[in-house]
Amino acid sequence: MRNIKLTIEYDGKNFAGWQSQPAKISVQGEIEKAIEQVTGEKAELNASGRTDAGVHALGQIANFKSNTSIKVEKIPYALNSKLPNSIVIKKAEEVSERFHARYNCAGKTYKYVINNNEFPSALDRYREFHVAQELDFKAMEKALKCFVGEHDFAGFKSSGGNAKKTTVRTIKKATIEKSEDNRITITLTRRRIFI
């Protein structure tokens, strides 16, 4: 049995999130369906983390086990031929049998883009938040420093959320940049606490 690690990019706009859900289209469901079409095997795809509906990913890591004889470098081509255009397998690698994308994940990086122009972008409207009023970039820089460290983010979870796990997270790095085209990019990197 081979353990295959995938690097995945997707536009989450048309998905109910990463995780398979009954009667809903999910990223995990689409990839598992493609794996079955290509290998003839039902596979359980383990991800480094889950994304909510509408969230995009540039480097989601997942793994699955398979007896397929397809060369690992050909797996992205085979899977991409069965996937919708909004999901792309960027890379496949054969890894140790013990590798598990979720349990071996050491951290995650989140990127938020604010379009601070007078008008929103028709092309990027699902990838950025538009604020027409001029933002105080210096105040944002100062406030962002407060995110670094360990904090309870319970106030940021959706109402009615029933997550039983802790909402405490450790932010290792927080950066903010403003481009010449008035886009503010906030990047947060959090490390995983193994408990």
PyMOL CGO cylinders between C-alpha atoms (Angstrom):
from pymol import cmd
from pymol.cgo import CYLINDER

trace = [
    CYLINDER, 0.00, 0.00, 0.00, 1.37, 3.41, -1.01, 0.3, 1, 1, 1, 1, 1, 1,
    CYLINDER, 1.37, 3.41, -1.01, 0.85, 6.61, 0.95, 0.3, 1, 1, 1, 1, 1, 1,
    CYLINDER, 0.85, 6.61, 0.95, 0.46, 9.54, -1.44, 0.3, 1, 1, 1, 1, 1, 1,
    CYLINDER, 0.46, 9.54, -1.44, 0.70, 13.18, -0.37, 0.3, 1, 1, 1, 1, 1, 1,
    CYLINDER, 0.70, 13.18, -0.37, -1.02, 15.81, -2.51, 0.3, 1, 1, 1, 1, 1, 1,
    CYLINDER, -1.02, 15.81, -2.51, -0.50, 19.57, -2.68, 0.3, 1, 1, 1, 1, 1, 1,
    CYLINDER, -0.50, 19.57, -2.68, -3.82, 21.12, -3.66, 0.3, 1, 1, 1, 1, 1, 1,
    CYLINDER, -3.82, 21.12, -3.66, -5.02, 24.55, -4.79, 0.3, 1, 1, 1, 1, 1, 1,
    CYLINDER, -5.02, 24.55, -4.79, -8.69, 25.40, -4.97, 0.3, 1, 1, 1, 1, 1, 1,
    CYLINDER, -8.69, 25.40, -4.97, -11.20, 28.20, -5.34, 0.3, 1, 1, 1, 1, 1, 1,
    CYLINDER, -11.20, 28.20, -5.34, -13.72, 27.55, -2.57, 0.3, 1, 1, 1, 1, 1, 1,
    CYLINDER, -13.72, 27.55, -2.57, -16.45, 29.78, -3.99, 0.3, 1, 1, 1, 1, 1, 1,
    CYLINDER, -16.45, 29.78, -3.99, -18.65, 26.90, -5.21, 0.3, 1, 1, 1, 1, 1, 1,
    CYLINDER, -18.65, 26.90, -5.21, -17.99, 24.42, -2.40, 0.3, 1, 1, 1, 1, 1, 1,
    CYLINDER, -17.99, 24.42, -2.40, -19.60, 23.81, 1.00, 0.3, 1, 1, 1, 1, 1, 1,
    CYLINDER, -19.60, 23.81, 1.00, -16.08, 23.74, 2.43, 0.3, 1, 1, 1, 1, 1, 1,
    CYLINDER, -16.08, 23.74, 2.43, -13.34, 21.11, 2.47, 0.3, 1, 1, 1, 1, 1, 1,
    CYLINDER, -13.34, 21.11, 2.47, -15.05, 18.30, 4.38, 0.3, 1, 1, 1, 1, 1, 1,
    CYLINDER, -15.05, 18.30, 4.38, -17.41, 15.81, 2.72, 0.3, 1, 1, 1, 1, 1, 1,
    CYLINDER, -17.41, 15.81, 2.72, -21.02, 16.48, 3.68, 0.3, 1, 1, 1, 1, 1, 1,
    CYLINDER, -21.02, 16.48, 3.68, -24.20, 14.64, 2.70, 0.3, 1, 1, 1, 1, 1, 1,
    CYLINDER, -24.20, 14.64, 2.70, -25.97, 16.20, -0.31, 0.3, 1, 1, 1, 1, 1, 1,
    CYLINDER, -25.97, 16.20, -0.31, -23.38, 19.02, -0.59, 0.3, 1, 1, 1, 1, 1, 1,
    CYLINDER, -23.38, 19.02, -0.59, -20.47, 19.54, -2.96, 0.3, 1, 1, 1, 1, 1, 1,
    CYLINDER, -20.47, 19.54, -2.96, -17.16, 19.64, -1.08, 0.3, 1, 1, 1, 1, 1, 1,
    CYLINDER, -17.16, 19.64, -1.08, -13.51, 19.79, -2.09, 0.3, 1, 1, 1, 1, 1, 1,
    CYLINDER, -13.51, 19.79, -2.09, -12.74, 16.51, -0.31, 0.3, 1, 1, 1, 1, 1, 1,
    CYLINDER, -12.74, 16.51, -0.31, -15.71, 14.80, -1.97, 0.3, 1, 1, 1, 1, 1, 1,
    CYLINDER, -15.71, 14.80, -1.97, -14.66, 15.90, -5.45, 0.3, 1, 1, 1, 1, 1, 1,
    CYLINDER, -14.66, 15.90, -5.45, -11.06, 14.72, -4.98, 0.3, 1, 1, 1, 1, 1, 1,
    CYLINDER, -11.06, 14.72, -4.98, -12.12, 11.38, -3.48, 0.3, 1, 1, 1, 1, 1, 1,
    CYLINDER, -12.12, 11.38, -3.48, -14.47, 10.87, -6.44, 0.3, 1, 1, 1, 1, 1, 1,
    CYLINDER, -14.47, 10.87, -6.44, -11.58, 11.60, -8.85, 0.3, 1, 1, 1, 1, 1, 1,
    CYLINDER, -11.58, 11.60, -8.85, -9.27, 9.19, -6.98, 0.3, 1, 1, 1, 1, 1, 1,
    CYLINDER, -9.27, 9.19, -6.98, -11.89, 6.44, -7.32, 0.3, 1, 1, 1, 1, 1, 1,
    CYLINDER, -11.89, 6.44, -7.32, -12.32, 7.15, -11.04, 0.3, 1, 1, 1, 1, 1, 1,
    CYLINDER, -12.32, 7.15, -11.04, -8.55, 7.04, -11.63, 0.3, 1, 1, 1, 1, 1, 1,
    CYLINDER, -8.55, 7.04, -11.63, -7.54, 4.16, -9.34, 0.3, 1, 1, 1, 1, 1, 1,
    CYLINDER, -7.54, 4.16, -9.34, -10.75, 2.14, -9.06, 0.3, 1, 1, 1, 1, 1, 1,
    CYLINDER, -10.75, 2.14, -9.06, -10.38, 2.35, -5.26, 0.3, 1, 1, 1, 1, 1, 1,
    CYLINDER, -10.38, 2.35, -5.26, -12.39, 4.21, -2.64, 0.3, 1, 1, 1, 1, 1, 1,
    CYLINDER, -12.39, 4.21, -2.64, -9.93, 6.41, -0.77, 0.3, 1, 1, 1, 1, 1, 1,
    CYLINDER, -9.93, 6.41, -0.77, -10.12, 8.35, 2.46, 0.3, 1, 1, 1, 1, 1, 1,
    CYLINDER, -10.12, 8.35, 2.46, -8.42, 11.70, 1.98, 0.3, 1, 1, 1, 1, 1, 1,
    CYLINDER, -8.42, 11.70, 1.98, -6.81, 13.14, 5.13, 0.3, 1, 1, 1, 1, 1, 1,
    CYLINDER, -6.81, 13.14, 5.13, -6.24, 16.90, 5.07, 0.3, 1, 1, 1, 1, 1, 1,
    CYLINDER, -6.24, 16.90, 5.07, -3.94, 19.14, 7.08, 0.3, 1, 1, 1, 1, 1, 1,
    CYLINDER, -3.94, 19.14, 7.08, -7.02, 21.17, 7.96, 0.3, 1, 1, 1, 1, 1, 1,
    CYLINDER, -7.02, 21.17, 7.96, -10.52, 22.02, 6.83, 0.3, 1, 1, 1, 1, 1, 1,
    CYLINDER, -10.52, 22.02, 6.83, -11.71, 25.19, 5.18, 0.3, 1, 1, 1, 1, 1, 1,
    CYLINDER, -11.71, 25.19, 5.18, -15.18, 26.69, 5.42, 0.3, 1, 1, 1, 1, 1, 1,
    CYLINDER, -15.18, 26.69, 5.42, -17.53, 27.35, 2.53, 0.3, 1, 1, 1, 1, 1, 1,
    CYLINDER, -17.53, 27.35, 2.53, -16.13, 29.94, 0.14, 0.3, 1, 1, 1, 1, 1, 1,
    CYLINDER, -16.13, 29.94, 0.14, -12.54, 29.75, 1.46, 0.3, 1, 1, 1, 1, 1, 1,
    CYLINDER, -12.54, 29.75, 1.46, -9.71, 29.27, -1.03, 0.3, 1, 1, 1, 1, 1, 1,
    CYLINDER, -9.71, 29.27, -1.03, -6.47, 27.33, -0.57, 0.3, 1, 1, 1, 1, 1, 1,
    CYLINDER, -6.47, 27.33, -0.57, -3.07, 27.75, -2.23, 0.3, 1, 1, 1, 1, 1, 1,
    CYLINDER, -3.07, 27.75, -2.23, -1.20, 24.88, -0.62, 0.3, 1, 1, 1, 1, 1, 1,
    CYLINDER, -1.20, 24.88, -0.62, -3.60, 22.50, 1.11, 0.3, 1, 1, 1, 1, 1, 1,
    CYLINDER, -3.60, 22.50, 1.11, -1.86, 19.22, 1.97, 0.3, 1, 1, 1, 1, 1, 1,
    CYLINDER, -1.86, 19.22, 1.97, -3.73, 15.91, 2.01, 0.3, 1, 1, 1, 1, 1, 1,
    CYLINDER, -3.73, 15.91, 2.01, -2.80, 12.25, 1.81, 0.3, 1, 1, 1, 1, 1, 1,
    CYLINDER, -2.80, 12.25, 1.81, -4.46, 8.98, 0.88, 0.3, 1, 1, 1, 1, 1, 1,
    CYLINDER, -4.46, 8.98, 0.88, -3.44, 5.34, 0.71, 0.3, 1, 1, 1, 1, 1, 1,
    CYLINDER, -3.44, 5.34, 0.71, -3.67, 3.38, -2.53, 0.3, 1, 1, 1, 1, 1, 1,
    CYLINDER, -3.67, 3.38, -2.53, -2.49, 0.26, -4.34, 0.3, 1, 1, 1, 1, 1, 1,
    CYLINDER, -2.49, 0.26, -4.34, -2.39, 2.14, -7.64, 0.3, 1, 1, 1, 1, 1, 1,
    CYLINDER, -2.39, 2.14, -7.64, 0.50, 1.41, -10.01, 0.3, 1, 1, 1, 1, 1, 1,
    CYLINDER, 0.50, 1.41, -10.01, 0.32, 4.91, -11.53, 0.3, 1, 1, 1, 1, 1, 1,
    CYLINDER, 0.32, 4.91, -11.53, 3.68, 6.67, -11.29, 0.3, 1, 1, 1, 1, 1, 1,
    CYLINDER, 3.68, 6.67, -11.29, 3.50, 9.31, -8.57, 0.3, 1, 1, 1, 1, 1, 1,
    CYLINDER, 3.50, 9.31, -8.57, 4.52, 12.14, -10.93, 0.3, 1, 1, 1, 1, 1, 1,
    CYLINDER, 4.52, 12.14, -10.93, 1.56, 11.23, -13.21, 0.3, 1, 1, 1, 1, 1, 1,
    CYLINDER, 1.56, 11.23, -13.21, -1.05, 11.30, -10.43, 0.3, 1, 1, 1, 1, 1, 1,
    CYLINDER, -1.05, 11.30, -10.43, -1.68, 15.09, -10.65, 0.3, 1, 1, 1, 1, 1, 1,
    CYLINDER, -1.68, 15.09, -10.65, -2.36, 14.78, -14.39, 0.3, 1, 1, 1, 1, 1, 1,
    CYLINDER, -2.36, 14.78, -14.39, -4.71, 11.85, -13.89, 0.3, 1, 1, 1, 1, 1, 1,
    CYLINDER, -4.71, 11.85, -13.89, -6.65, 13.47, -11.05, 0.3, 1, 1, 1, 1, 1, 1,
    CYLINDER, -6.65, 13.47, -11.05, -6.80, 16.92, -12.68, 0.3, 1, 1, 1, 1, 1, 1,
    CYLINDER, -6.80, 16.92, -12.68, -8.42, 15.35, -15.76, 0.3, 1, 1, 1, 1, 1, 1,
    CYLINDER, -8.42, 15.35, -15.76, -11.35, 14.29, -13.52, 0.3, 1, 1, 1, 1, 1, 1,
    CYLINDER, -11.35, 14.29, -13.52, -11.60, 17.37, -11.29, 0.3, 1, 1, 1, 1, 1, 1,
    CYLINDER, -11.60, 17.37, -11.29, -13.55, 20.59, -11.84, 0.3, 1, 1, 1, 1, 1, 1,
    CYLINDER, -13.55, 20.59, -11.84, -11.38, 23.54, -12.96, 0.3, 1, 1, 1, 1, 1, 1,
    CYLINDER, -11.38, 23.54, -12.96, -11.67, 25.11, -9.50, 0.3, 1, 1, 1, 1, 1, 1,
    CYLINDER, -11.67, 25.11, -9.50, -9.55, 22.30, -7.95, 0.3, 1, 1, 1, 1, 1, 1,
    CYLINDER, -9.55, 22.30, -7.95, -5.99, 21.60, -9.10, 0.3, 1, 1, 1, 1, 1, 1,
    CYLINDER, -5.99, 21.60, -9.10, -3.58, 19.00, -7.78, 0.3, 1, 1, 1, 1, 1, 1,
    CYLINDER, -3.58, 19.00, -7.78, -0.23, 20.83, -7.97, 0.3, 1, 1, 1, 1, 1, 1,
    CYLINDER, -0.23, 20.83, -7.97, 2.02, 17.98, -6.80, 0.3, 1, 1, 1, 1, 1, 1,
    CYLINDER, 2.02, 17.98, -6.80, 1.97, 14.34, -5.66, 0.3, 1, 1, 1, 1, 1, 1,
    CYLINDER, 1.97, 14.34, -5.66, 4.67, 12.62, -3.62, 0.3, 1, 1, 1, 1, 1, 1,
    CYLINDER, 4.67, 12.62, -3.62, 5.02, 9.16, -2.16, 0.3, 1, 1, 1, 1, 1, 1,
    CYLINDER, 5.02, 9.16, -2.16, 5.64, 9.50, 1.57, 0.3, 1, 1, 1, 1, 1, 1,
    CYLINDER, 5.64, 9.50, 1.57, 6.26, 7.29, 4.58, 0.3, 1, 1, 1, 1, 1, 1,
    CYLINDER, 6.26, 7.29, 4.58, 3.40, 5.02, 5.59, 0.3, 1, 1, 1, 1, 1, 1,
    CYLINDER, 3.40, 5.02, 5.59, 3.29, 6.88, 8.93, 0.3, 1, 1, 1, 1, 1, 1,
    CYLINDER, 3.29, 6.88, 8.93, 2.71, 10.31, 7.34, 0.3, 1, 1, 1, 1, 1, 1,
    CYLINDER, 2.71, 10.31, 7.34, -0.73, 11.81, 8.09, 0.3, 1, 1, 1, 1, 1, 1,
    CYLINDER, -0.73, 11.81, 8.09, -1.48, 15.29, 6.72, 0.3, 1, 1, 1, 1, 1, 1,
    CYLINDER, -1.48, 15.29, 6.72, -3.45, 16.36, 9.78, 0.3, 1, 1, 1, 1, 1, 1,
    CYLINDER, -3.45, 16.36, 9.78, -1.19, 15.01, 12.51, 0.3, 1, 1, 1, 1, 1, 1,
    CYLINDER, -1.19, 15.01, 12.51, 2.07, 15.99, 10.81, 0.3, 1, 1, 1, 1, 1, 1,
    CYLINDER, 2.07, 15.99, 10.81, 0.95, 19.56, 10.10, 0.3, 1, 1, 1, 1, 1, 1,
    CYLINDER, 0.95, 19.56, 10.10, 3.25, 21.93, 11.99, 0.3, 1, 1, 1, 1, 1, 1,
    CYLINDER, 3.25, 21.93, 11.99, 1.46, 25.15, 11.09, 0.3, 1, 1, 1, 1, 1, 1,
    CYLINDER, 1.46, 25.15, 11.09, -0.87, 27.02, 8.75, 0.3, 1, 1, 1, 1, 1, 1,
    CYLINDER, -0.87, 27.02, 8.75, -0.71, 30.40, 7.03, 0.3, 1, 1, 1, 1, 1, 1,
    CYLINDER, -0.71, 30.40, 7.03, -3.79, 32.50, 6.36, 0.3, 1, 1, 1, 1, 1, 1,
    CYLINDER, -3.79, 32.50, 6.36, -3.84, 35.46, 3.97, 0.3, 1, 1, 1, 1, 1, 1,
    CYLINDER, -3.84, 35.46, 3.97, -6.48, 38.17, 3.94, 0.3, 1, 1, 1, 1, 1, 1,
    CYLINDER, -6.48, 38.17, 3.94, -6.60, 40.84, 1.23, 0.3, 1, 1, 1, 1, 1, 1,
    CYLINDER, -6.60, 40.84, 1.23, -8.42, 44.16, 1.60, 0.3, 1, 1, 1, 1, 1, 1,
    CYLINDER, -8.42, 44.16, 1.60, -9.04, 46.16, -1.56, 0.3, 1, 1, 1, 1, 1, 1,
    CYLINDER, -9.04, 46.16, -1.56, -8.85, 49.74, -0.26, 0.3, 1, 1, 1, 1, 1, 1,
    CYLINDER, -8.85, 49.74, -0.26, -9.83, 51.43, -3.53, 0.3, 1, 1, 1, 1, 1, 1,
    CYLINDER, -9.83, 51.43, -3.53, -12.94, 53.46, -4.28, 0.3, 1, 1, 1, 1, 1, 1,
    CYLINDER, -12.94, 53.46, -4.28, -14.49, 50.62, -6.27, 0.3, 1, 1, 1, 1, 1, 1,
    CYLINDER, -14.49, 50.62, -6.27, -14.33, 46.83, -5.87, 0.3, 1, 1, 1, 1, 1, 1,
    CYLINDER, -14.33, 46.83, -5.87, -12.75, 44.51, -8.42, 0.3, 1, 1, 1, 1, 1, 1,
    CYLINDER, -12.75, 44.51, -8.42, -15.06, 42.46, -10.61, 0.3, 1, 1, 1, 1, 1, 1,
    CYLINDER, -15.06, 42.46, -10.61, -12.33, 39.86, -11.10, 0.3, 1, 1, 1, 1, 1, 1,
    CYLINDER, -12.33, 39.86, -11.10, -11.11, 39.48, -7.52, 0.3, 1, 1, 1, 1, 1, 1,
    CYLINDER, -11.11, 39.48, -7.52, -14.36, 39.98, -5.62, 0.3, 1, 1, 1, 1, 1, 1,
    CYLINDER, -14.36, 39.98, -5.62, -14.31, 36.43, -4.20, 0.3, 1, 1, 1, 1, 1, 1,
    CYLINDER, -14.31, 36.43, -4.20, -10.66, 36.71, -3.13, 0.3, 1, 1, 1, 1, 1, 1,
    CYLINDER, -10.66, 36.71, -3.13, -10.61, 40.05, -1.32, 0.3, 1, 1, 1, 1, 1, 1,
    CYLINDER, -10.61, 40.05, -1.32, -12.70, 42.24, 0.94, 0.3, 1, 1, 1, 1, 1, 1,
    CYLINDER, -12.70, 42.24, 0.94, -13.54, 45.71, -0.35, 0.3, 1, 1, 1, 1, 1, 1,
    CYLINDER, -13.54, 45.71, -0.35, -13.44, 48.82, 1.89, 0.3, 1, 1, 1, 1, 1, 1,
    CYLINDER, -13.44, 48.82, 1.89, -13.86, 52.13, 0.04, 0.3, 1, 1, 1, 1, 1, 1,
    CYLINDER, -13.86, 52.13, 0.04, -13.02, 54.38, 3.02, 0.3, 1, 1, 1, 1, 1, 1,
    CYLINDER, -13.02, 54.38, 3.02, -9.31, 55.04, 3.44, 0.3, 1, 1, 1, 1, 1, 1,
    CYLINDER, -9.31, 55.04, 3.44, -7.89, 52.83, 6.18, 0.3, 1, 1, 1, 1, 1, 1,
    CYLINDER, -7.89, 52.83, 6.18, -5.27, 53.92, 8.69, 0.3, 1, 1, 1, 1, 1, 1,
    CYLINDER, -5.27, 53.92, 8.69, -2.44, 51.58, 7.70, 0.3, 1, 1, 1, 1, 1, 1,
    CYLINDER, -2.44, 51.58, 7.70, -0.15, 52.68, 10.55, 0.3, 1, 1, 1, 1, 1, 1,
    CYLINDER, -0.15, 52.68, 10.55, -2.87, 51.90, 13.14, 0.3, 1, 1, 1, 1, 1, 1,
    CYLINDER, -2.87, 51.90, 13.14, -3.44, 48.51, 11.47, 0.3, 1, 1, 1, 1, 1, 1,
    CYLINDER, -3.44, 48.51, 11.47, 0.31, 47.77, 11.64, 0.3, 1, 1, 1, 1, 1, 1,
    CYLINDER, 0.31, 47.77, 11.64, 0.33, 48.60, 15.33, 0.3, 1, 1, 1, 1, 1, 1,
    CYLINDER, 0.33, 48.60, 15.33, -2.80, 46.55, 16.09, 0.3, 1, 1, 1, 1, 1, 1,
    CYLINDER, -2.80, 46.55, 16.09, -1.53, 43.52, 14.18, 0.3, 1, 1, 1, 1, 1, 1,
    CYLINDER, -1.53, 43.52, 14.18, 1.35, 43.12, 16.62, 0.3, 1, 1, 1, 1, 1, 1,
    CYLINDER, 1.35, 43.12, 16.62, -1.25, 42.25, 19.28, 0.3, 1, 1, 1, 1, 1, 1,
    CYLINDER, -1.25, 42.25, 19.28, -2.15, 39.08, 17.37, 0.3, 1, 1, 1, 1, 1, 1,
    CYLINDER, -2.15, 39.08, 17.37, 1.26, 37.48, 17.90, 0.3, 1, 1, 1, 1, 1, 1,
    CYLINDER, 1.26, 37.48, 17.90, 1.26, 34.98, 20.78, 0.3, 1, 1, 1, 1, 1, 1,
    CYLINDER, 1.26, 34.98, 20.78, -1.36, 32.74, 22.32, 0.3, 1, 1, 1, 1, 1, 1,
    CYLINDER, -1.36, 32.74, 22.32, -4.95, 33.99, 22.33, 0.3, 1, 1, 1, 1, 1, 1,
    CYLINDER, -4.95, 33.99, 22.33, -8.49, 32.68, 22.65, 0.3, 1, 1, 1, 1, 1, 1,
    CYLINDER, -8.49, 32.68, 22.65, -10.30, 33.36, 19.36, 0.3, 1, 1, 1, 1, 1, 1,
    CYLINDER, -10.30, 33.36, 19.36, -13.77, 32.29, 20.60, 0.3, 1, 1, 1, 1, 1, 1,
    CYLINDER, -13.77, 32.29, 20.60, -15.13, 35.73, 19.64, 0.3, 1, 1, 1, 1, 1, 1,
    CYLINDER, -15.13, 35.73, 19.64, -14.30, 35.05, 15.98, 0.3, 1, 1, 1, 1, 1, 1,
    CYLINDER, -14.30, 35.05, 15.98, -16.18, 31.77, 15.62, 0.3, 1, 1, 1, 1, 1, 1,
    CYLINDER, -16.18, 31.77, 15.62, -19.55, 31.77, 13.92, 0.3, 1, 1, 1, 1, 1, 1,
    CYLINDER, -19.55, 31.77, 13.92, -22.62, 31.92, 16.12, 0.3, 1, 1, 1, 1, 1, 1,
    CYLINDER, -22.62, 31.92, 16.12, -24.13, 28.54, 16.74, 0.3, 1, 1, 1, 1, 1, 1,
    CYLINDER, -24.13, 28.54, 16.74, -20.78, 26.87, 16.13, 0.3, 1, 1, 1, 1, 1, 1,
    CYLINDER, -20.78, 26.87, 16.13, -20.61, 23.62, 18.05, 0.3, 1, 1, 1, 1, 1, 1,
    CYLINDER, -20.61, 23.62, 18.05, -16.87, 23.00, 17.94, 0.3, 1, 1, 1, 1, 1, 1,
    CYLINDER, -16.87, 23.00, 17.94, -15.88, 21.18, 21.11, 0.3, 1, 1, 1, 1, 1, 1,
    CYLINDER, -15.88, 21.18, 21.11, -12.18, 21.75, 20.69, 0.3, 1, 1, 1, 1, 1, 1,
    CYLINDER, -12.18, 21.75, 20.69, -10.35, 24.72, 22.12, 0.3, 1, 1, 1, 1, 1, 1,
    CYLINDER, -10.35, 24.72, 22.12, -10.49, 28.10, 20.40, 0.3, 1, 1, 1, 1, 1, 1,
    CYLINDER, -10.49, 28.10, 20.40, -7.03, 28.99, 21.77, 0.3, 1, 1, 1, 1, 1, 1,
    CYLINDER, -7.03, 28.99, 21.77, -4.46, 29.46, 18.99, 0.3, 1, 1, 1, 1, 1, 1,
    CYLINDER, -4.46, 29.46, 18.99, -0.82, 30.54, 18.88, 0.3, 1, 1, 1, 1, 1, 1,
    CYLINDER, -0.82, 30.54, 18.88, 0.04, 33.07, 16.18, 0.3, 1, 1, 1, 1, 1, 1,
    CYLINDER, 0.04, 33.07, 16.18, 3.73, 32.78, 15.39, 0.3, 1, 1, 1, 1, 1, 1,
    CYLINDER, 3.73, 32.78, 15.39, 3.97, 35.55, 12.82, 0.3, 1, 1, 1, 1, 1, 1,
    CYLINDER, 3.97, 35.55, 12.82, 1.72, 38.41, 11.67, 0.3, 1, 1, 1, 1, 1, 1,
    CYLINDER, 1.72, 38.41, 11.67, 2.57, 40.72, 8.77, 0.3, 1, 1, 1, 1, 1, 1,
    CYLINDER, 2.57, 40.72, 8.77, 0.79, 43.47, 6.90, 0.3, 1, 1, 1, 1, 1, 1,
    CYLINDER, 0.79, 43.47, 6.90, 1.74, 45.00, 3.55, 0.3, 1, 1, 1, 1, 1, 1,
    CYLINDER, 1.74, 45.00, 3.55, 0.23, 47.69, 1.37, 0.3, 1, 1, 1, 1, 1, 1,
    CYLINDER, 0.23, 47.69, 1.37, 0.78, 47.51, -2.38, 0.3, 1, 1, 1, 1, 1, 1,
    CYLINDER, 0.78, 47.51, -2.38, 0.89, 50.36, -4.87, 0.3, 1, 1, 1, 1, 1, 1,
    CYLINDER, 0.89, 50.36, -4.87, -2.60, 49.40, -6.07, 0.3, 1, 1, 1, 1, 1, 1,
    CYLINDER, -2.60, 49.40, -6.07, -4.04, 50.01, -2.56, 0.3, 1, 1, 1, 1, 1, 1,
    CYLINDER, -4.04, 50.01, -2.56, -4.42, 46.40, -1.54, 0.3, 1, 1, 1, 1, 1, 1,
    CYLINDER, -4.42, 46.40, -1.54, -3.62, 45.57, 2.06, 0.3, 1, 1, 1, 1, 1, 1,
    CYLINDER, -3.62, 45.57, 2.06, -2.49, 41.99, 2.67, 0.3, 1, 1, 1, 1, 1, 1,
    CYLINDER, -2.49, 41.99, 2.67, -2.56, 40.58, 6.18, 0.3, 1, 1, 1, 1, 1, 1,
    CYLINDER, -2.56, 40.58, 6.18, -0.76, 37.27, 6.69, 0.3, 1, 1, 1, 1, 1, 1,
    CYLINDER, -0.76, 37.27, 6.69, -1.07, 35.23, 9.88, 0.3, 1, 1, 1, 1, 1, 1,
    CYLINDER, -1.07, 35.23, 9.88, 0.98, 32.11, 10.51, 0.3, 1, 1, 1, 1, 1, 1,
    CYLINDER, 0.98, 32.11, 10.51, -0.05, 29.88, 13.35, 0.3, 1, 1, 1, 1, 1, 1,
    CYLINDER, -0.05, 29.88, 13.35, 1.75, 26.91, 14.74, 0.3, 1, 1, 1, 1, 1, 1,
    CYLINDER, 1.75, 26.91, 14.74, -0.02, 23.77, 15.74, 0.3, 1, 1, 1, 1, 1, 1,
    CYLINDER, -0.02, 23.77, 15.74, 0.05, 22.73, 19.37, 0.3, 1, 1, 1, 1, 1, 1,
    CYLINDER, 0.05, 22.73, 19.37, 0.32, 18.97, 19.70, 0.3, 1, 1, 1, 1, 1, 1,
    CYLINDER, 0.32, 18.97, 19.70, -1.80, 17.74, 22.61, 0.3, 1, 1, 1, 1, 1, 1,
]
cmd.load_cgo(trace, "trace")
